[in-house]
Protein backbone atom coordinates (compact mmCIF):
# COMPACT_ATOMS: atom_id res chain seq x y z
CA UNK A 1 0.00 0.00 0.00
CA UNK A 2 1.46 3.40 -0.94
CA UNK A 3 0.55 6.97 -1.70
CA UNK A 4 1.54 8.65 -4.93
CA UNK A 5 1.70 12.41 -4.63
CA UNK A 6 2.30 14.61 -7.66
CA UNK A 7 3.52 18.17 -7.34
CA UNK A 8 4.81 20.44 -10.09
CA UNK A 9 5.62 17.68 -12.58
CA UNK A 10 7.53 15.59 -10.04
CA UNK A 11 6.36 12.52 -8.18
CA UNK A 12 6.89 11.70 -4.55
CA UNK A 13 6.20 8.07 -3.72
CA UNK A 14 5.80 7.14 -0.09
CA UNK A 15 4.38 4.18 1.74
CA UNK A 16 1.31 4.45 3.92
CA UNK A 17 3.37 4.23 7.16
CA UNK A 18 5.66 6.99 5.88
CA UNK A 19 2.65 9.17 5.05
CA UNK A 20 1.18 8.58 8.52
CA UNK A 21 4.46 9.47 10.22
CA UNK A 22 5.10 12.56 8.07
CA UNK A 23 1.58 13.90 8.56
CA UNK A 24 1.88 13.19 12.31
CA UNK A 25 5.23 14.99 12.35
CA UNK A 26 3.74 18.02 10.63
CA UNK A 27 0.82 18.05 13.06
CA UNK A 28 3.28 17.98 15.97
CA UNK A 29 5.21 20.92 14.49
CA UNK A 30 1.92 22.80 14.00
CA UNK A 31 0.94 22.05 17.61
CA UNK A 32 4.34 23.24 18.80
CA UNK A 33 3.95 26.50 16.90
CA UNK A 34 0.49 27.10 18.38
CA UNK A 35 1.75 26.31 21.89
CA UNK A 36 4.69 28.66 21.33
CA UNK A 37 2.36 31.48 20.28
CA UNK A 38 0.19 30.85 23.35
CA UNK A 39 3.26 30.98 25.60
CA UNK A 40 4.32 34.26 23.98
CA UNK A 41 0.83 35.74 24.22
CA UNK A 42 0.43 34.78 27.89
CA UNK A 43 3.94 35.96 28.69
CA UNK A 44 3.44 39.29 26.88
CA UNK A 45 0.34 39.98 28.98
CA UNK A 46 2.29 39.65 32.24
CA UNK A 47 6.07 39.71 31.90
CA UNK A 48 6.62 39.54 35.66
CA UNK A 49 4.79 36.22 36.16
CA UNK A 50 6.92 33.08 35.96
CA UNK A 51 6.43 30.95 32.88
CA UNK A 52 4.74 27.60 33.41
CA UNK A 53 7.12 24.66 33.11
CA UNK A 54 4.56 22.66 31.13
CA UNK A 55 3.94 25.61 28.81
CA UNK A 56 7.56 25.33 27.69
CA UNK A 57 7.40 21.52 27.70
CA UNK A 58 4.26 21.61 25.50
CA UNK A 59 6.08 23.78 22.98
CA UNK A 60 9.40 21.93 22.92
CA UNK A 61 7.98 18.40 23.03
CA UNK A 62 5.96 19.14 19.88
CA UNK A 63 9.19 20.04 18.07
CA UNK A 64 10.97 16.94 19.37
CA UNK A 65 8.07 14.62 18.59
CA UNK A 66 7.68 16.06 15.10
CA UNK A 67 11.38 15.51 14.43
CA UNK A 68 11.14 11.99 15.86
CA UNK A 69 8.27 11.13 13.51
CA UNK A 70 10.16 12.51 10.49
CA UNK A 71 13.16 10.33 11.37
CA UNK A 72 10.99 7.27 11.84
CA UNK A 73 9.38 7.94 8.44
CA UNK A 74 12.82 7.41 6.90
CA UNK A 75 13.70 4.39 9.03
CA UNK A 76 10.41 2.51 8.81
CA UNK A 77 10.82 1.74 5.13
CA UNK A 78 13.91 -0.34 5.98
CA UNK A 79 12.36 -2.60 8.63
CA UNK A 80 11.44 -5.42 6.26
CA UNK A 81 8.11 -5.85 8.07
CA UNK A 82 4.88 -6.42 6.16
CA UNK A 83 2.77 -3.31 5.51
CA UNK A 84 0.13 -3.91 8.22
CA UNK A 85 2.84 -4.14 10.91
CA UNK A 86 4.49 -0.92 9.74
CA UNK A 87 1.10 0.80 9.56
CA UNK A 88 0.31 -0.32 13.13
CA UNK A 89 3.69 0.93 14.36
CA UNK A 90 3.22 4.29 12.59
CA UNK A 91 -0.31 4.77 13.95
CA UNK A 92 0.78 3.82 17.47
CA UNK A 93 3.69 6.25 17.36
CA UNK A 94 1.54 9.16 16.15
CA UNK A 95 -1.00 8.27 18.84
CA UNK A 96 1.77 8.29 21.48
CA UNK A 97 2.81 11.80 20.46
CA UNK A 98 -0.82 12.91 20.68
CA UNK A 99 -1.04 11.44 24.21
CA UNK A 100 2.14 13.33 25.09
CA UNK A 101 0.75 16.63 23.79
CA UNK A 102 -2.55 16.16 25.61
CA UNK A 103 -0.88 15.30 28.92
CA UNK A 104 1.47 18.30 28.67
CA UNK A 105 -1.36 20.73 27.90
CA UNK A 106 -3.39 19.24 30.76
CA UNK A 107 -0.45 19.67 33.14
CA UNK A 108 -0.06 23.25 31.88
CA UNK A 109 -3.76 23.98 32.43
CA UNK A 110 -3.62 22.50 35.95
CA UNK A 111 -0.57 24.64 36.78
CA UNK A 112 1.58 21.64 37.68
CA UNK A 113 5.31 22.05 38.17
CA UNK A 114 5.77 18.29 38.53
CA UNK A 115 2.82 16.34 37.15
CA UNK A 116 4.14 13.04 38.51
CA UNK A 117 4.29 14.34 42.08
CA UNK A 118 1.21 16.56 41.86
CA UNK A 119 -1.16 14.52 39.67
CA UNK A 120 -3.51 11.73 40.69
CA UNK A 121 -2.16 8.16 40.54
CA UNK A 122 -4.25 7.20 37.50
CA UNK A 123 -2.87 10.19 35.59
CA UNK A 124 0.67 9.24 36.56
CA UNK A 125 0.10 5.71 35.26
CA UNK A 126 -1.40 7.01 32.02
CA UNK A 127 1.62 9.30 31.54
CA UNK A 128 3.71 6.17 31.18
CA UNK A 129 1.50 4.79 28.40
CA UNK A 130 2.96 7.10 25.76
CA UNK A 131 6.47 6.28 26.98
CA UNK A 132 5.80 2.54 26.71
CA UNK A 133 4.43 2.99 23.19
CA UNK A 134 7.52 5.04 22.19
CA UNK A 135 9.80 2.38 23.65
CA UNK A 136 8.02 -0.49 21.89
CA UNK A 137 7.90 1.32 18.53
CA UNK A 138 11.54 2.43 18.68
CA UNK A 139 12.65 -1.10 19.62
CA UNK A 140 10.55 -2.67 16.84
CA UNK A 141 11.88 -0.29 14.19
CA UNK A 142 15.46 -0.71 15.41
CA UNK A 143 15.06 -4.50 15.35
CA UNK A 144 13.67 -4.41 11.81
CA UNK A 145 16.34 -2.05 10.48
CA UNK A 146 19.20 -3.98 12.09
CA UNK A 147 17.76 -7.26 10.80
CA UNK A 148 17.53 -5.79 7.29
CA UNK A 149 21.03 -4.27 7.49
CA UNK A 150 22.50 -7.60 8.55
CA UNK A 151 20.54 -9.48 5.90
CA UNK A 152 18.81 -11.69 8.43
C-alpha positions as a LaTeX table, in Angstrom:
\begin{tabular}{lrrr}
\hline
Residue & $x$ (\AA) & $y$ (\AA) & $z$ (\AA) \\
\hline
Unk1 & 0.00 & 0.00 & 0.00 \\
Unk2 & 1.46 & 3.40 & $-0.94$ \\
Unk3 & 0.55 & 6.97 & $-1.70$ \\
Unk4 & 1.54 & 8.65 & $-4.93$ \\
Unk5 & 1.70 & 12.41 & $-4.63$ \\
Unk6 & 2.30 & 14.61 & $-7.66$ \\
Unk7 & 3.52 & 18.17 & $-7.34$ \\
Unk8 & 4.81 & 20.44 & $-10.09$ \\
Unk9 & 5.62 & 17.68 & $-12.58$ \\
Unk10 & 7.53 & 15.59 & $-10.04$ \\
Unk11 & 6.36 & 12.52 & $-8.18$ \\
Unk12 & 6.89 & 11.70 & $-4.55$ \\
Unk13 & 6.20 & 8.07 & $-3.72$ \\
Unk14 & 5.80 & 7.14 & $-0.09$ \\
Unk15 & 4.38 & 4.18 & 1.74 \\
Unk16 & 1.31 & 4.45 & 3.92 \\
Unk17 & 3.37 & 4.23 & 7.16 \\
Unk18 & 5.66 & 6.99 & 5.88 \\
Unk19 & 2.65 & 9.17 & 5.05 \\
Unk20 & 1.18 & 8.58 & 8.52 \\
Unk21 & 4.46 & 9.47 & 10.22 \\
Unk22 & 5.10 & 12.56 & 8.07 \\
Unk23 & 1.58 & 13.90 & 8.56 \\
Unk24 & 1.88 & 13.19 & 12.31 \\
Unk25 & 5.23 & 14.99 & 12.35 \\
Unk26 & 3.74 & 18.02 & 10.63 \\
Unk27 & 0.82 & 18.05 & 13.06 \\
Unk28 & 3.28 & 17.98 & 15.97 \\
Unk29 & 5.21 & 20.92 & 14.49 \\
Unk30 & 1.92 & 22.80 & 14.00 \\
Unk31 & 0.94 & 22.05 & 17.61 \\
Unk32 & 4.34 & 23.24 & 18.80 \\
Unk33 & 3.95 & 26.50 & 16.90 \\
Unk34 & 0.49 & 27.10 & 18.38 \\
Unk35 & 1.75 & 26.31 & 21.89 \\
Unk36 & 4.69 & 28.66 & 21.33 \\
Unk37 & 2.36 & 31.48 & 20.28 \\
Unk38 & 0.19 & 30.85 & 23.35 \\
Unk39 & 3.26 & 30.98 & 25.60 \\
Unk40 & 4.32 & 34.26 & 23.98 \\
Unk41 & 0.83 & 35.74 & 24.22 \\
Unk42 & 0.43 & 34.78 & 27.89 \\
Unk43 & 3.94 & 35.96 & 28.69 \\
Unk44 & 3.44 & 39.29 & 26.88 \\
Unk45 & 0.34 & 39.98 & 28.98 \\
Unk46 & 2.29 & 39.65 & 32.24 \\
Unk47 & 6.07 & 39.71 & 31.90 \\
Unk48 & 6.62 & 39.54 & 35.66 \\
Unk49 & 4.79 & 36.22 & 36.16 \\
Unk50 & 6.92 & 33.08 & 35.96 \\
Unk51 & 6.43 & 30.95 & 32.88 \\
Unk52 & 4.74 & 27.60 & 33.41 \\
Unk53 & 7.12 & 24.66 & 33.11 \\
Unk54 & 4.56 & 22.66 & 31.13 \\
Unk55 & 3.94 & 25.61 & 28.81 \\
Unk56 & 7.56 & 25.33 & 27.69 \\
Unk57 & 7.40 & 21.52 & 27.70 \\
Unk58 & 4.26 & 21.61 & 25.50 \\
Unk59 & 6.08 & 23.78 & 22.98 \\
Unk60 & 9.40 & 21.93 & 22.92 \\
Unk61 & 7.98 & 18.40 & 23.03 \\
Unk62 & 5.96 & 19.14 & 19.88 \\
Unk63 & 9.19 & 20.04 & 18.07 \\
Unk64 & 10.97 & 16.94 & 19.37 \\
Unk65 & 8.07 & 14.62 & 18.59 \\
Unk66 & 7.68 & 16.06 & 15.10 \\
Unk67 & 11.38 & 15.51 & 14.43 \\
Unk68 & 11.14 & 11.99 & 15.86 \\
Unk69 & 8.27 & 11.13 & 13.51 \\
Unk70 & 10.16 & 12.51 & 10.49 \\
Unk71 & 13.16 & 10.33 & 11.37 \\
Unk72 & 10.99 & 7.27 & 11.84 \\
Unk73 & 9.38 & 7.94 & 8.44 \\
Unk74 & 12.82 & 7.41 & 6.90 \\
Unk75 & 13.70 & 4.39 & 9.03 \\
Unk76 & 10.41 & 2.51 & 8.81 \\
Unk77 & 10.82 & 1.74 & 5.13 \\
Unk78 & 13.91 & $-0.34$ & 5.98 \\
Unk79 & 12.36 & $-2.60$ & 8.63 \\
Unk80 & 11.44 & $-5.42$ & 6.26 \\
Unk81 & 8.11 & $-5.85$ & 8.07 \\
Unk82 & 4.88 & $-6.42$ & 6.16 \\
Unk83 & 2.77 & $-3.31$ & 5.51 \\
Unk84 & 0.13 & $-3.91$ & 8.22 \\
Unk85 & 2.84 & $-4.14$ & 10.91 \\
Unk86 & 4.49 & $-0.92$ & 9.74 \\
Unk87 & 1.10 & 0.80 & 9.56 \\
Unk88 & 0.31 & $-0.32$ & 13.13 \\
Unk89 & 3.69 & 0.93 & 14.36 \\
Unk90 & 3.22 & 4.29 & 12.59 \\
Unk91 & $-0.31$ & 4.77 & 13.95 \\
Unk92 & 0.78 & 3.82 & 17.47 \\
Unk93 & 3.69 & 6.25 & 17.36 \\
Unk94 & 1.54 & 9.16 & 16.15 \\
Unk95 & $-1.00$ & 8.27 & 18.84 \\
Unk96 & 1.77 & 8.29 & 21.48 \\
Unk97 & 2.81 & 11.80 & 20.46 \\
Unk98 & $-0.82$ & 12.91 & 20.68 \\
Unk99 & $-1.04$ & 11.44 & 24.21 \\
Unk100 & 2.14 & 13.33 & 25.09 \\
Unk101 & 0.75 & 16.63 & 23.79 \\
Unk102 & $-2.55$ & 16.16 & 25.61 \\
Unk103 & $-0.88$ & 15.30 & 28.92 \\
Unk104 & 1.47 & 18.30 & 28.67 \\
Unk105 & $-1.36$ & 20.73 & 27.90 \\
Unk106 & $-3.39$ & 19.24 & 30.76 \\
Unk107 & $-0.45$ & 19.67 & 33.14 \\
Unk108 & $-0.06$ & 23.25 & 31.88 \\
Unk109 & $-3.76$ & 23.98 & 32.43 \\
Unk110 & $-3.62$ & 22.50 & 35.95 \\
Unk111 & $-0.57$ & 24.64 & 36.78 \\
Unk112 & 1.58 & 21.64 & 37.68 \\
Unk113 & 5.31 & 22.05 & 38.17 \\
Unk114 & 5.77 & 18.29 & 38.53 \\
Unk115 & 2.82 & 16.34 & 37.15 \\
Unk116 & 4.14 & 13.04 & 38.51 \\
Unk117 & 4.29 & 14.34 & 42.08 \\
Unk118 & 1.21 & 16.56 & 41.86 \\
Unk119 & $-1.16$ & 14.52 & 39.67 \\
Unk120 & $-3.51$ & 11.73 & 40.69 \\
Unk121 & $-2.16$ & 8.16 & 40.54 \\
Unk122 & $-4.25$ & 7.20 & 37.50 \\
Unk123 & $-2.87$ & 10.19 & 35.59 \\
Unk124 & 0.67 & 9.24 & 36.56 \\
Unk125 & 0.10 & 5.71 & 35.26 \\
Unk126 & $-1.40$ & 7.01 & 32.02 \\
Unk127 & 1.62 & 9.30 & 31.54 \\
Unk128 & 3.71 & 6.17 & 31.18 \\
Unk129 & 1.50 & 4.79 & 28.40 \\
Unk130 & 2.96 & 7.10 & 25.76 \\
Unk131 & 6.47 & 6.28 & 26.98 \\
Unk132 & 5.80 & 2.54 & 26.71 \\
Unk133 & 4.43 & 2.99 & 23.19 \\
Unk134 & 7.52 & 5.04 & 22.19 \\
Unk135 & 9.80 & 2.38 & 23.65 \\
Unk136 & 8.02 & $-0.49$ & 21.89 \\
Unk137 & 7.90 & 1.32 & 18.53 \\
Unk138 & 11.54 & 2.43 & 18.68 \\
Unk139 & 12.65 & $-1.10$ & 19.62 \\
Unk140 & 10.55 & $-2.67$ & 16.84 \\
Unk141 & 11.88 & $-0.29$ & 14.19 \\
Unk142 & 15.46 & $-0.71$ & 15.41 \\
Unk143 & 15.06 & $-4.50$ & 15.35 \\
Unk144 & 13.67 & $-4.41$ & 11.81 \\
Unk145 & 16.34 & $-2.05$ & 10.48 \\
Unk146 & 19.20 & $-3.98$ & 12.09 \\
Unk147 & 17.76 & $-7.26$ & 10.80 \\
Unk148 & 17.53 & $-5.79$ & 7.29 \\
Unk149 & 21.03 & $-4.27$ & 7.49 \\
Unk150 & 22.50 & $-7.60$ & 8.55 \\
Unk151 & 20.54 & $-9.48$ & 5.90 \\
Unk152 & 18.81 & $-11.69$ & 8.43 \\
\hline
\end{tabular}
